[in-house]
């Protein structure tokens, strides 16, 4: 059994998620970052033992086992193409990708294992599964999703709320959304099922953004060695 660390490429390394991924990967013996890629030329070529590359140098990065991408839509095509070219798994949380990029992702999934997700919290992955089961078991109940985030978050409903809504909708339920923007709330999602005389509330509260980076690292390790396909975070919980 191979116990060597998973070699990771972090794409979008200068962003908030990229920085969290670098910090948390350094704390995990199961991971080693072999390349950190930033949009602009790095001020230092090696930082804390990790080689840094500009996005324009992406084709020259060393061998890696999986890529983790939290970048911008304009950098998305290049990392997808690199992973397909090298036959390596891709984990991406890049938001704002357009229809053509979504189609490219679907095509890539025929060649490599990949995950694109709006939220990499393992707790949210479990919540989505519970929501799907509850919706299937409670036909005709009202379904409402209430999500709360910090004042700087622009989109509403959040991507995670929409993902949870899709989980409920898979059982044919109609879903209503409510959004709250206040203070520095990291992220809270409550899915409420209401019937006559009773109510069920399924809630997830994030108290630190590290949970998203930690989940992405878990997913990256879990994808290595799997057959091509588009996976969900919940498919990789074991």
TORTORTOR-695076 format. One record per residue (C-alpha): residue number from 1; x, y, z; chain. Coordinates in Angstrom, 3 decimals. Each point is the difference from the previous one (the first is absolute). Example, Ala and Ser with C-alpha at 12.3 -4.5 7.8 and 13.67 -1.06 7.14 Angstrom:
# residues 2
PT     i         xx         yy         zz   ch
PT     1     12.300     -4.500      7.800    A
PT     2      1.370      3.440     -0.660    A
This chain:
# residues 238
PT     i         xx         yy         zz   ch
PT     1      0.000      0.000      0.000    A
PT     2      1.385      3.409     -1.035    A
PT     3      0.290      2.265      3.041    A
PT     4      1.936      2.807     -1.668    A
PT     5     -1.502      3.500      0.272    A
PT     6     -2.374      1.218     -2.685    A
PT     7      1.827      2.512     -2.200    A
PT     8     -2.219      3.043     -0.463    A
PT     9     -0.045      2.932     -2.381    A
PT    10     -1.783      3.007      1.517    A
PT    11     -1.419      2.246     -2.733    A
PT    12     -1.043      3.446      1.222    A
PT    13      2.522     -0.130      2.829    A
PT    14     -0.020      3.733      0.745    A
PT    15     -3.717      0.148      0.845    A
PT    16     -1.570     -0.514      3.392    A
PT    17     -0.828     -3.642     -0.693    A
PT    18      3.366     -0.596     -1.637    A
PT    19      1.811      1.313      3.052    A
PT    20     -2.113     -2.190      2.294    A
PT    21      0.744     -3.041     -2.171    A
PT    22      3.748      0.655      0.172    A
PT    23     -0.089      0.443      3.766    A
PT    24     -2.135     -3.068      0.719    A
PT    25      1.841     -2.243     -2.467    A
PT    26      3.255      0.838      1.777    A
PT    27     -1.536     -1.352      3.211    A
PT    28     -1.102     -3.318     -1.549    A
PT    29      2.583     -2.767     -0.545    A
PT    30     -2.353     -1.530     -2.594    A
PT    31      0.502      3.009     -2.308    A
PT    32      2.924      1.755     -1.608    A
PT    33     -0.362      3.051     -2.232    A
PT    34      2.307     -0.268     -3.007    A
PT    35     -1.195      3.177     -1.736    A
PT    36     -1.884      3.147      0.977    A
PT    37     -1.313      1.959     -2.996    A
PT    38     -0.914      3.682      0.177    A
PT    39     -1.407      2.331     -2.657    A
PT    40      3.017      2.332      0.049    A
PT    41      3.707     -0.803      0.130    A
PT    42      0.909     -0.947      3.592    A
PT    43      2.237      2.297      2.024    A
PT    44      1.814     -3.110      1.293    A
PT    45      0.541     -3.202     -1.916    A
PT    46     -0.047     -2.194      3.115    A
PT    47     -2.054      0.819      3.106    A
PT    48      0.160     -2.337      3.019    A
PT    49      1.422     -2.700     -2.245    A
PT    50     -2.799      0.270     -2.588    A
PT    51      0.936      0.929     -3.613    A
PT    52     -2.100      2.888     -1.343    A
PT    53     -0.936      0.560     -3.646    A
PT    54     -1.837      2.680     -1.944    A
PT    55     -3.150     -1.041     -1.872    A
PT    56      1.887      0.518     -3.272    A
PT    57      2.447     -2.712      1.114    A
PT    58     -2.702     -2.568      0.786    A
PT    59      1.176     -2.426     -2.660    A
PT    60      3.393     -0.269      1.690    A
PT    61     -1.136     -1.092      3.465    A
PT    62      1.462     -3.267      1.329    A
PT    63     -1.875     -3.295      0.184    A
PT    64     -2.983     -0.005      2.343    A
PT    65     -2.646     -2.479      1.133    A
PT    66     -2.946      2.423      0.158    A
PT    67     -0.710      3.680     -0.603    A
PT    68     -2.077      2.184      2.316    A
PT    69     -1.362      3.099     -1.712    A
PT    70     -1.497      3.060      1.705    A
PT    71      0.788      2.631     -2.578    A
PT    72     -1.954      2.235     -2.392    A
PT    73     -2.006     -0.890     -3.118    A
PT    74      2.724      1.396     -2.259    A
PT    75      2.479     -2.529      1.372    A
PT    76     -2.406     -2.943      0.051    A
PT    77      0.472     -1.265     -3.572    A
PT    78      3.754     -0.393      0.412    A
PT    79     -0.149     -2.131      3.154    A
PT    80     -2.698     -2.250     -1.465    A
PT    81      2.097     -0.483     -3.155    A
PT    82      3.130     -0.757      2.035    A
PT    83     -1.729     -2.647      2.103    A
PT    84     -1.488     -1.652     -3.086    A
PT    85      3.364      0.102     -1.783    A
PT    86      1.784     -1.619      2.940    A
PT    87     -2.856     -2.313      0.974    A
PT    88     -0.230      1.371      3.543    A
PT    89     -3.030      0.608      2.233    A
PT    90     -1.396      3.505      0.349    A
PT    91     -1.718      1.526      3.031    A
PT    92     -1.497      3.424     -0.692    A
PT    93     -1.978      2.528      1.974    A
PT    94      0.394      2.806     -2.542    A
PT    95     -3.281      1.873     -0.327    A
PT    96     -1.428      2.044     -2.850    A
PT    97      0.908     -2.425     -2.776    A
PT    98     -2.128      0.371     -3.117    A
PT    99     -1.994     -2.560     -1.981    A
PT   100      2.909     -0.793     -2.340    A
PT   101      2.264     -0.666      2.984    A
PT   102     -2.641     -2.209      1.577    A
PT   103     -0.156     -1.961     -3.248    A
PT   104      3.804     -0.300      0.005    A
PT   105     -0.194     -1.329      3.555    A
PT   106     -2.521     -2.642     -1.063    A
PT   107      2.253     -1.020     -2.883    A
PT   108      3.017     -0.169      2.313    A
PT   109     -1.927     -2.345      2.302    A
PT   110      0.066     -2.620     -2.764    A
PT   111      3.805     -0.002      0.243    A
PT   112      0.839      0.721      3.670    A
PT   113     -1.661     -0.169      3.416    A
PT   114     -1.102      3.443      1.146    A
PT   115     -2.095      1.894      2.502    A
PT   116     -1.439      3.458     -0.460    A
PT   117     -1.917      1.237      3.023    A
PT   118     -1.311      3.247      1.442    A
PT   119      0.822     -1.200      3.506    A
PT   120      2.633     -2.524      1.145    A
PT   121     -1.162     -0.307      3.597    A
PT   122     -0.382     -3.681      0.857    A
PT   123     -2.860      0.955      2.324    A
PT   124     -1.875      1.692     -2.844    A
PT   125      0.511     -3.125     -2.120    A
PT   126     -1.729     -2.053      2.703    A
PT   127     -2.715      2.662      0.309    A
PT   128     -0.754     -0.255     -3.736    A
PT   129     -0.468     -3.746      0.338    A
PT   130     -2.327      0.443      2.978    A
PT   131     -2.013      2.626     -1.889    A
PT   132     -0.426     -2.325     -2.969    A
PT   133     -1.186     -2.826      2.245    A
PT   134     -2.393      2.255      1.919    A
PT   135     -1.483      1.464     -3.192    A
PT   136     -0.643     -3.479     -1.383    A
PT   137     -1.628     -1.116      3.256    A
PT   138     -2.185      3.100      0.437    A
PT   139     -1.861      0.665     -3.257    A
PT   140     -2.308      2.979      0.144    A
PT   141      1.797      1.718      2.878    A
PT   142      1.143      3.595     -0.365    A
PT   143      3.765      0.361     -0.502    A
PT   144      1.780      3.239      0.901    A
PT   145      3.718      0.732      0.018    A
PT   146      1.293      2.892      2.091    A
PT   147      3.661      0.940     -0.520    A
PT   148      2.078      2.604      1.860    A
PT   149      3.383      1.444     -0.975    A
PT   150      2.233      3.001      0.649    A
PT   151     -0.918      3.434     -1.335    A
PT   152      2.526     -0.173     -2.845    A
PT   153     -1.526     -3.041     -1.722    A
PT   154     -1.669      1.145     -3.209    A
PT   155     -1.885     -3.012     -1.353    A
PT   156     -3.322     -1.021      1.482    A
PT   157     -1.066     -2.715      0.407    A
PT   158      3.445     -1.407      0.626    A
PT   159      1.401     -2.748     -2.186    A
PT   160     -0.267     -2.392      2.933    A
PT   161     -3.677      0.870      0.499    A
PT   162     -0.650     -0.723     -3.665    A
PT   163      1.839     -3.325      0.296    A
PT   164     -2.159     -0.930      2.986    A
PT   165     -3.048      1.092     -1.976    A
PT   166      1.014     -2.351     -2.802    A
PT   167      0.243     -2.820      2.551    A
PT   168     -3.570      0.704      1.124    A
PT   169     -1.178      0.538     -3.563    A
PT   170      1.283     -3.400     -1.066    A
PT   171     -3.007     -1.412      1.859    A
PT   172     -2.357      2.380     -1.799    A
PT   173     -0.335      2.525      2.814    A
PT   174     -0.460      3.714     -0.705    A
PT   175      2.534      2.039      1.986    A
PT   176     -0.187      3.568      1.314    A
PT   177      3.086      2.010      0.978    A
PT   178      0.761      2.786      2.459    A
PT   179      3.380      1.741      0.359    A
PT   180      1.494      2.056      2.831    A
PT   181      3.209      2.070     -0.211    A
PT   182      1.301      1.113      3.389    A
PT   183      3.263      0.607      1.834    A
PT   184      2.759     -2.531     -0.572    A
PT   185     -2.062     -3.202     -0.190    A
PT   186      2.118     -2.636     -1.732    A
PT   187     -2.992     -2.002     -1.206    A
PT   188     -3.200     -1.481      1.395    A
PT   189     -2.558     -2.093     -1.881    A
PT   190     -3.299     -1.226      1.416    A
PT   191     -2.353     -2.219     -1.969    A
PT   192     -3.488     -0.066      1.457    A
PT   193     -2.639     -2.616     -0.799    A
PT   194     -3.452      1.008      1.233    A
PT   195     -3.088     -2.190      0.126    A
PT   196     -3.313      0.316      1.818    A
PT   197      0.805      0.326      3.697    A
PT   198      3.706     -0.828     -0.269    A
PT   199      3.291      1.323     -1.324    A
PT   200      3.488     -1.385     -0.623    A
PT   201      3.072      2.250     -0.156    A
PT   202      3.331     -1.180     -1.376    A
PT   203      2.757      2.530      0.676    A
PT   204      3.701      0.423     -0.710    A
PT   205      2.059      2.836      1.485    A
PT   206      3.531      0.764     -1.121    A
PT   207      2.097      1.798      2.608    A
PT   208      3.323      0.061     -1.859    A
PT   209      0.884      0.080     -3.706    A
PT   210      2.676     -2.668      0.479    A
PT   211     -2.723     -2.639     -0.265    A
PT   212     -0.256      0.660     -3.754    A
PT   213      3.732     -0.367     -0.599    A
PT   214      0.180     -3.062      2.234    A
PT   215     -2.850     -1.598     -1.931    A
PT   216      1.640      0.767     -3.349    A
PT   217      3.216     -1.698      1.140    A
PT   218     -1.973     -3.051      1.092    A
PT   219     -1.748     -0.139     -3.379    A
PT   220      3.289      0.374     -1.896    A
PT   221      1.572     -2.933      1.844    A
PT   222     -3.142     -2.090     -0.486    A
PT   223     -0.145      0.592     -3.769    A
PT   224      3.459     -1.407     -0.701    A
PT   225     -0.278     -3.396     -1.649    A
PT   226     -3.721      0.238     -0.775    A
PT   227     -1.406     -0.489     -3.504    A
PT   228     -1.023      3.020     -2.086    A
PT   229     -3.260      1.663      0.907    A
PT   230     -1.664      3.003      1.602    A
PT   231     -0.159     -0.709      3.727    A
PT   232     -1.746      1.807      2.833    A
PT   233      1.594      0.758      3.350    A
PT   234     -2.496     -2.351      1.607    A
PT   235      1.259     -2.832     -2.247    A
PT   236      3.414      0.299      1.647    A
PT   237     -0.828      0.102      3.704    A
PT   238      1.381     -3.470      0.808    A
